[in-house]
Amino acid sequence: MKKSLIAHSQRFVFLLLALSFALPAALADEGMWIPMLLGRNEAAMQKAGMRISAKDIYDINNACLKDAVILFNQGCTGEFVSDQGLFLTNHHCGYSYIVSHSTEAHNYLTNGFWAEDLAHELPCPGLTATRLVRMEDVTDQVLHGVSDSDSEEARQQKIDANIEKVTAEAVKGTHYKAIVKPFYYGNQYFMYVNEVFRDVRLVGAPPSNIGKFGGDTDNWMWPRHTGDFSIFRVYTGSDNKPADYSPDNKPYRPLKHLTISLKGVEEGDFTFVFGYPGTTKRYVTHDEVDLSANATNPIRIALRDIRLRNYKAAMEQSVAQRLKYSSRVASIANGWKKWQGETLGINRLHGVDQKMRQEASFQRWAASHPQYESVLPELNDNYSRLWPVEIEWTYFNEGIMASDFMNRTFKLWRALRETQFDDSLAHEQCEALVAENERFFSDFAMHSPTDRAIFVETALYVWKAGQLSFLDSKYHGEAAVRRFFEDLYDNSILNNKDKYNKFLHSYRTKNYTKVISGGIPAVDFFNVAYAHAYSSDKRSTHASARNNINRLMRTYVRGMMEQFPDSNFFPDANLTLRVTYGHVQGFRPRDAVYYTPYSTLDGIIEKENPDIYDYVVEPRLKELYNNKDYGRYANSRGELPTCFIATNHTTGGNSGSPVLNADGQLIGINFDRCWEGTMSDLLFDPDYCRNISLDIRYCLFLIDKFAGAHRLIDEMTIVQ
């Protein structure tokens, strides 16, 4: 059940009667602003210190900064730094591609990679780089024919049809692609016309002891000393247009590339970040904040603890296992630590009560605006239905699905379910699983002990939480349940290559019922667990509640805009190009402690620990440090800056985003947020929310002095 639902309802009524609260405009330095509409922010940005114009940032008629910023694949940002398609992003964004090119003989992850010339730059199949050509407000076209009386399903069908029409017309006769994204929960729609490049190659990356220095311990923390960058290049056909990979392709000639400043930053300097933030939920009600902080986040954190502990133990055993699990651990740990900081931040700010005060103000205003009077009570009712299902699904997705064993079981279960009436299709699906097994079993002996421990421990945790109660009638007590999970793993044909392949080759649909309900115990367990968590009534409850919440949020946000017509509401992030601005500034994380806004190479040497993989310092880096051989990249105090923090409002997707100074010059690469401010997706606190960036001088120092990749430096436009 929803935690303290009755208590929350009583508090909500009390606050409606007792509290007075007005939703302010975006707080200082809060906001992720639409580039096309940046003229509305121009005066404020220039007052804050910016010396360029909004048109310098976004202009569809002239080359501008937006032409130098790209969406890296589907989750990070990059920026062009040469007229030959060279671009920078984060090391953690390029991580999987660095790993994919790494072997024990050529371990680019551990040792770094620097292409000697264009011919040695490494293709990355499937990797894309997307440039925004233009954006357009298409709200009227998308909502044409839509009425308030439409059901949500009918409404969406009309919207989808309108979007298909408007995007087709926008790119007709071009090589561009167009997408339409909703803003303010569907109160407004913007179309993005993009140019998508399909030949992207790895050019350079520092060793992981630089690119991921500090590992998961330092992740989300300040001070940071991480050289979090990697280098790629876009290639095109001879016409400078996107093309599939070909050895004949040429480096892309971008309309704009960034000028790099070596001047550096001082506390109080104006900065702005230009990139593709992924998801924020600025306008949600107290129910959503409470759900995250006090229900789903603790479950996710605890179950990922188990996975990380086992994977990290395996990584210490061999280079092969470190390569196998590196990307997986990085992905798992990122959310794991972020959710911890988010929960602490929400509780420190009394975020649930803060949201309730906003809602109390809205409800008093809505008393004289009947069309909005019922929206908050209805939202509360729908969250009451949603809570128990969200909790159960979190246990299932983070616990039952934590192991490769259960993921492979799921794939078999799904294949059998989808083909139960068609032998030909079943044969096709089973042969695909056989092919997949060849890859999986290549390192099964090495992987099995780790995967077994993860399966047993996470499944047992979920059972202890009361989420697998169907086992209780047959197995009594923790020891018996543990033995069941151990036997399920140890005796499963899914973990025996020959037996599993034999089953897949011989399977016929007439045996479906026998297999799905006991013939293969792992499939039987998964089938029952899935039916328990994802029963039709729970799926219906979840879909109905979420659809209602989305509909009601559209009304709620529209109402807030009417309540505060003079406020400049920024839309939630949705992986579209945005500008956020602020200042270089330290902060006080706790009593009697002040964090200065930049770190230096000195801190890397202070953290060095040769016995801990994440704190090993490269010998060449130590040599440069000992000789103070920093070249032109030192600051005026003779230090080599590594990272800095500022008050820019960022989130996931902003990884790799350019951090620019008042003149629009590149001074850093955004890669993280401070742990104390990770609740900024839901609540922004200017005293704690800081984005963390790699100082461009450390990046260039590593390329130039550490790696000796002078050809890359020569491509760039660098000013002192």
Buried (B, 14 or more C-beta within 10 A) or exposed (E): EBEEBEEBBEBBEEBBEEBEBEBEEBEEBBBBBBBBBBEEBBEBBBEBBBEBBBBBBBBBEEEBBBBBBBBBBEBBBBBBBBBBBBBBBBBBBBBBBBBBBBEEEEBBBBBBBBBEEBEEBBBBEEBBBBBBBBBBBBBEBBBBEBEEEBEBEEBBEBBEEBBEEBBEEBBEEEEBBBBBBBBBBBBBBBBBBBBBBBBBBBBBBBBBBBBBBBBBEBBBBBBBBBBBBBBBBBBBBEEBEBBEBEEEBBBBBBBBBBBBBBBBBEBEBBBBBBBBBBEBBBBBBBBBBBBBBBBBBBBBBBBBBBBBEBBBEBBEEEBBBBBBBBBBBBEBBBBBBBBBBBBBBBEEBEBBEBBBBBBBBBBBBBEEEEEBBEBBEBBBBBBBBBBBBBBBBBBBBBBBBBBBBBEBBBBBBEBBEEBBEEEEBBBEBBEEBBEEBEEBBEEBEBBBEBBBBBBBBBBBBBBEBEBBEEBEEEBEEEEEBBEBBBEBBEEBBBBBBEEBBEBBEEBEBEEBEEBBEEBBBBBBBBBBBBEBBBEEEBEEBBEBBBBBBBBBBBBBBBBBBEBBEEBEBBBBBBBBBBBBBBBBBBBEBEEEEEBBBBBBBEBBBEBBEEEEBBBBBBEBBBEBBEEEEBEEBBBEEEBBBBBBBBBBBBBBBBBBBBBBBBBBBBBBBBBBBBBBBBBBBBBBBBEBBBBBBBBBBBBBBBBBBBBEBEBBBEBBEBEE
